[in-house]
Amino acid sequence: MEKEKLLPKIGRYPFTAEPFHCDFSNQLFLGHLGNAMLNAADFHSNDRSYGMNYLNTINKTWVLSRLAIEVNDMPRAYDKLFIETWVDGAMRYFTSRNFKVVGEDGNVFGYGRSIWAMIDTVSRQPVDILAIHDGLIAEYIDKDYPCPIRKASRVPIIPEDTTFARSIDTYYNDVDVNGHINSVKYIEHVLDLWPLEWYKEFRLKRFEIAYVAESHQGDKLNLRTQETEGNEKERNFNILITKEGKENKKEVEVVRCNVNFVKD
């Protein structure tokens, strides 16, 4: 692709906080905000010729490895918002992508940071990202546009220090286009660990998730929690999710999360 035909490095996509995607307080569920971010990433990469539309023709796909979302406020029902997204780094097997969530009036709701891998859809093995279209993605890297939240990490958890919370069976609606449990479903399952009364008192400030392994329809997910620190104004939790297959009942780690709540 000739450089004069390149699109802008930063994409900006419109969304609406649909009322049935909002919680009891009239604010957008974090899972739906995360889903909008992933859609923006898909639009951005497809527009620039290294997205799923092209990759699926060569038996490749993107998979989300890590995601961190940090918000100061949440869009409310019927709010119009924009999600800006851009790639700020690319290596052989991983690329980092950032997000900015902005209201119509310019109010910044929050930011996101993510890490993605590319895999072969047949072997499920990593693919050299820089080999796609002769490393076209490198032409779209923007390291200067600010994303003022810390990067997503693997989340340090000692399994023996966690407390079992609940088990969840997986079904048709849990599975995404890649054939595994949808990335956002894990977010929803984790946030369901706290009751409605909790969310009347605390506001979700930051949600960080690391995807360690795939799980599939029929797997049972086991969720374990660990409170790491807390006071009257702030509470912080680590969450470990493992899976048990239909045949193999051995538990395998699939997801690690860190959830930070604040009281304004």
Secondary structure, DSSP 8 states (H G I E B T S, - for coil): --GGG---SSEEEEEE--GGGB-TTSBB-HHHHHHHHHHHHHHHHHHTT-SHHHHGGGTEEEEEEEEEEEESS--BTT-EEEEEEEEEEE-SSEEEEEEEEEETTS-EEEEEEEEEEEEETTT--B--GGGGGGTGGGGGB-SSS---S---------GGG-EEEEEEE--GGGB-TTSSB-HHHHHHHHHTTS-HHHHHH-EEEEEEEEE-S---TT-EEEEEEEEEEE-SSEEEEEEEEEEE-SS----EEEEEEEEEEE--
